Amino acid sequence: MFCTMHHRAGWIREKAATSLNPSQVETTLVQLNEQWPANAMSLAEVVQQFPLGETALLHLLAVSSICATRLTRNPETLLWLAQPEVCLASRGRAEMLAEVHALTSDSGLDNNFGALRFWKGREMTRVAVRELAAVAPLEETTGELSQIAEICLRRVLEFWDAELRQRYGSPKAEFAILALGKLGGGELNHSSDVDLLFLYSDEGQLTPHISYHQFFNRLGNKILETFSKSHPAGSLFRADLRLRPEGSAGPLARSLESMENYYAGFGETWERIALIKARGIAGSRELVYDFLRLHQPFIYPKSATPDLLDEIANIKHRIERDLVGPEKLDRDVKLGRGGIRDIEFIVQTLQLIHGARNPFLQEPSMLKALRALRELDLLPRDEVLALDNAYRFLRRVEHRLQIEAEQQTHTVPDEPDPLSRLAHSLRFSSASDFTAALHTRMGSVCPIFQRIFSESPAQAAKITLESFRDAKQAEKALRALERGATSFHVAARTRQIFQRLRPILLEWIADAADADAALNQFLRFVESYGLRSLLFELLVTNPKLLELVVKTLDASRFAGDLLIRRPQLLEDITRDPTFDEPRSVEENLGRLDSLGSNTTNLDPIRAYRQRQFLRIILRDVLGLVQPAGTFVELSDVAEACLVFVAKLLASEQLTIIALGKFGGREISYGADLDVLFVGEDVRAAQNLMTAMAQPTAEGNVWALDARLRPEGEKGPVVCSLETYESYYASRAQLWELQALTRARAISGPLKNEFIEVARAAWRRACQDPNLFMKIDDMVKRIRRERGSGSDFLDLKTGTGGIIEAEFLIQALQMRANIWEQNWERAVDGLHRSGHLDKSKVAKLKESYAFLRRCELVLRRYDNRSVSTLPSDPEEQRKFAIRLGYNEFDAFRRDYLTAREAIHVMYQQHITPA
C-alpha cells in the first residue's frame, strides 16, 4: 500500500514540477486524488488525456487558486470539464440556459441559489481553462463571462419578482435591469463588478401602504442582497449600483420619468460616458427601449459642450492621482497611463462627439465602436490598429491577474516570482520581455490620448460667432444668458447646463435668417421665462423644442414678442395633444364659450386669438401645415371670434357676410376681415366693429373692414336687404359685383336671402360683353394706385402678381357662371367645365401658391399686411432664407418664373392680341 501511495505521489510531483506553480499544483492534485470517485477514470488518466491538453489543465491549477479550490471541493467538476463537448467549444446562451434548468429542475431555486452558484463557478472554470489554453479569443471569453452574469441576474430577478408579487400583489408597471460598464458592453472580465441600473416604468400605488416605488426598491434590494451574500457553493457576482442617479444616496430603483428628470437636470459628462454602455439584460425589453430612446439625446448630444475634452481629461487626472498613485502608473493595466481606461476614454469621447450624427457609433461594445471609428474615418487606421492591439494585450494581462482568485486587481506585480509566473503564463520567455512588451503597448496608447485630449474642445465641435454681424454683442448676449442680469444670483448648476445648451443653441441660430435678432429675442424670452435653469434643462433635453423656439423667433418677431409676454404659452401649446391637428370653427367656438367672457370683458377672447395666432405660427414654422392650411386655420379662428363676439353683444339680428379672402377662407397673417352688414341695426354694427378693433394689453380681437358696402365709406355701415338689391341692380360698379364672387354668409337671419340677391346681381354682371376689358382696366388701375413704383417688388399688384392670378380666375368664373368663393376650388371648377386644361391648372396653382407663400412669410414676421418685397439687399437675403433659400438670387429665379407663368396665362385669357 505504501508503494501504491508513493507511486501516486510520484506522478503528482512529476506533473507539478513542470508547472508554473509546483506547490499549488501538487497540493491540488493530492487533494483531488484523495477525493477522486472510485468508479471514475483515474485522475492521472484524466490529466494526461485532458482534451485541451495536459498543459492547459496544469496551467489552470497553477495560476488560479479559486478554480483549484472548486475542483477539490467537487472533483466531479473536473470530470465534467474533461468531456470534449464541454471544453473544446464555446457555449451560446441557449446551451447555458439549458444546463441551468437541468441543474435546478429537481429542487427548483431557493433563496440561497445554491445550484445557480454552483453552475456559475463551474462555467467560470470552463471559460478560464479555454482562455489559458489559448483556444478562446478575447471576444469569446468576455462574451461568455457576460452571458453567465446575465443568466444569474435573470434567474435571481425572476425568483424575487415572483416572491414579492405573491406577497404584495402585482404592480401594473414594468421593471428592467440595465447593465453598464463592462457588462453593458458584453466585455466582462474574470472579476468585474456588474454595474447595474434598476428601472421601472410608472409610479403608482400597489396597496394603501405600498407604492410602486417601494415595491420595486424592495425588489432591487433583494437582488442586491442575493448577490452580496456569501455561500459554500460560491459567490455570484459583485453587483454595483453606484452609477445610478445620485449614486449611493439615491434610491436603488427609479421610474422612467424620474430617470428622465435626473439626467435632464443633473446629468454629468461621466454619466453620459457611463450610459454609452447601457444595455438591457433582464426584465421588460420595451421599457429598456423607451429608456434608451428617451436618453439618446443626452447620451449622444447633437453638439458636444465646449469643455467636454477638458472634463474627461480632468476625470482621468483624478483617477491617476487619487486611485492609482505615481508608483503604479506604469503597472496598472486598467487605470494607469496608457491603460485600458485610456483606450475606453478615447473611444467613448469620440462616440460622444460624433454619435448623434453617426448611429453606427451608438454601440456599447468597445471593440465594435473602435471598428466603427475606423470605418467612418474618425480615427486613422494605424491608431485604430495600435489601440486594438493594446486593448487585447492589456485585457489578457488583466485576465491573468484576476484568474488567480477572481479578485479585482489590475496591477502587475513588481516582486520577481509573481512577475515571472505572470510572464510565463502569458507565454513570454522572461519577465523582462513581458515588461518591455507591456511598456510598448501602454506607450502606444499615450500619444493617441494626448493628441485627442490636447485638442481644444472648440476644435472637437467648433461653433464660431461668424454668423453674427456683431460678434461682440452676440458674446455679450451669451454671457447674459449664462449669468443673468446679476450673475451672483445664477447657480453654478445653471451655468453648467447652459454650457451644454450653448453649442446646440448656436448651431440652430447659425441657420437663422437674422442670427443677431434671433439671439436677442431668445435672451428676452429667457429673461421673461424666469426659471432659466428649468428652461435650459427643458431645451437641452428637448432639442426639437429648442429648434422650434429659435425658428419661431427668427420667422416671426410678432410671435417672439407674444412668447416673451406670455412665455408659458410655449409649453401650454406644444404639450396640447391636439397641437398637430387643425381646429374648425365649431371647435374654436366651443373653446371660446368656456372662457367666461362677457360684454364688459372681452380680454379672454383677445387672449384666445393671440394664443391661436401663436399656435398657428408654431405649426407653420414646424411645417405641420401647408400655407393653404394656414389660411384656412386663420380664417376659421377669425370667423369663430367674430361670430362669438356678435352673439355676446346681442347682434343676432345683424346678418354678417364675409368678402375677399375672408369669404374664400384664405386670409393670411395681418389681414383685416372684409365684411358686409345686412339689417337695420346700425348701432349693433358699430358696437361690433368697435369691440372687435378695440386694443387692450391683450391686443384686439380682429379689425373689420366694411368699405365694400354700397357707396363705400360714404354709405351707411348697415343696409337693408332691399337697399343691397336696389344698389346692385342700378348703381353698383363692376368691381363691386365682381367682389361678390367671394360673398359667404357668416351669421344672421338674412344669410340665405342676401346670398340669393348677391348671386342674381353677380350673374347679371357676368353677361357684360366688355367684362374682360373692364377687369383688365381695374387691374391696371390697382397697379397704378397701389403699386410701390417697382414692379419687381410688387408681389401682389405687379405684373403676374397675386392680383392678376385672382382677377384672372374671377373673370373666368363670371364668364363660365361658376360661383365659388375659394380660389383653388374655383380653378378646379374651371378645369372640370373645360375652361382650363390640366397643364395650365397645375402651372397656375403652383405659381399662385408660391406667391401666396411669399406673402405668408412676409406678413408672418410682424403680423402686418405687407405685399411688397423688401428693397434692401440684406432684408432680401433674410426673406429668402426664411422662405427656405440659401440666397436671394436663387429665390429670384423661381419668383420671376412664377410671375411670368401667371402673366402669360392672364394675357392668353384676358387680353389676347
Secondary structure, DSSP 8 states (H G I E B T S, - for coil): -HHHHHHHHHHHHHHHHTSSSHHHHHHHHHHHHHH--TTS--HHHHHHT-TT-HHHHHHHHHH-HHHHHHHHH-THHHHHHTSHHHHSS---HHHHHHHHHHHHTTT---TT-HHHHHHHHHHHHHHHHHHHTT-S-HHHHHHHHHHHHHHHHHHHHHHHHHHHHHHH---SS-EEEEE-HHHHTT---TT--EEEEEEES---EEETTEEHHHHHHHHHHHHHHHHH---TT-----EE-TTSTTGGGS-SEEEHHHHHHHHHHH--HHHHHHHHT-EEEEE-HHHHHHHHHHHHHHHS-SS--TTHHHHHHHHHHHIIIIII-GGGTTTBTTTSTTSHHHHHHHHHHHHHHHTTT-GGG--S-HHHHHHHHHHTTSS-HHHHHHHHHHHHHHHHHHHHHHHTTS----B---SHHHHHHHHHHTT-SSHHHHHHHHHHHHHHHHHHHHHHHHS-HHHHS---STT-S-HHHHHHHHHHHHH-SSGGGS-HHHHHHHHHHHHHHHHHHHTSSSHHHHHHHHHHHHHHH--HHHHHHHHHH-HHHHHHHHHHHHH-HHHHHHHHH-TTHHHHHHTSTTTTS---HHHHHHHHHTS--BTTB-HHHHHHHHHHHHHHHHHHHHTSS-HHHHHHHHHHHHHHHHHHHHHHTT-TTSEEEE-HHHHTT---TT--EEEEEESS-HHHHHHHHHHHH--BTTB-S--EE-TTSTTGGGS-SEE-HHHHHHHHHHT--HHHHHHGGG-EEEESTTHHHHHHHHHHHHHHHHT-TTHHHHHHHHHHHHHHHH--S-TTTBTTTSTTSHHHHHHHHHHHHHHHT---SSHHHHHHHHHHTTSS-HHHHHHHHHHHHHHHHHHHHHHHHHT----B---SHHHHHHHHHHTT-SSHHHHHHHHHHHHHHHHHHHHHHTS--
